[in-house]
Amino acid sequence: MPDCDHNSPKTAKDSAFTMNWYRYQAPLLLLGFLCIVAGGAVLRSARSVVMPLVIAWLLSFIFKPAVLRLEKRKVPRGLAVSLLLTLFLVICLLAFALLYRRILPFVNAFPGYYARFMNIVQEIGQKTNLPTDVLMEFDLGRRLTPFLFALPAKAISLISNLFLIIVFLIFILLGSPASSEKLKRAFSPTTADRVQQIVNAISKQIGRYLLTTVIISALTGIAVWLALVIINVDFAVNWGVLAFVLNFIPYVGSLIASIPPILVAIVQFYPDIRPAVTTSLALLAIQTSIGNLLAPKVVGDALNINPIVVLLSLLFWGWLWGGVGAVLAVPIVVVIKITCENVPILRPIAILMESRQSKVIEGPA
């Protein structure tokens, strides 16, 4: 009896809390939905500024470990940041110059390639009685031509965004020590140390994931370029860069990056289809070996994300920022997941984001 009397107030309090929660659940969900819509509208309208800021924020996780290593070797933080960002700027400008020189010949050659491709499709349709009229009427070339001719101008606009990203990076990297000092002044020593440990763990995991993802994407692009050079497919550098960029998009990125070089191989070597088949097999081997074998072992549990979450992220960020948003979608989701894993109150969100093969989910079972 005493036990029942002791527990009865607690039960009544829990019941009242449950009733209040269900009473306010619908307004809270509606408020959360409206906040997401409003935030999305702001991010979409201010993408010219917010998008470079997000890219700089993600890159800062890669540069911070290098800055800290230089600081341990008695290099001032300002000088370390200047050296790293100058090197980064030089590499990006060289890459842009190389890519710009490769884009122009492809844009000029595209109408001829597309005309020959349509002739091949028409010839195959006449020989095999396949329904190729739909492809002829769709006229993909007419839709792609304005986009391709706008690529050189977009490549030039990327340089201005690059300078904006570097400006944001300078402020983020130089402001990191000040953030640590503010934590010590804002909280008690125990709380400040705990928060700093969580922040350091999050930064370390995110930096390792982003760096390994960039390296894996670079290996994929180099492998695609070398394979196409050996097969002698035109514009091999372009397809290597495309494979590097689209490798950040899981599931569909590698498939989209494989289509253009295969079509170019068909047009270039027709009626000999062996180079196109060899190109298909080579790209399949590269994507399978690097994407399915190397990436999971190197990146680890960071990619253990539910495909539905990845799809929703691709749709959301792609709607907000177009192709750049689709490339950034998965890194942003991984950053959110790693953050939730390291903050106890947010850990259930990380568990919900993981796939069925998650060790965290299998543990309690």
Disulfide bonds with the S-S distance in Angstrom:
none
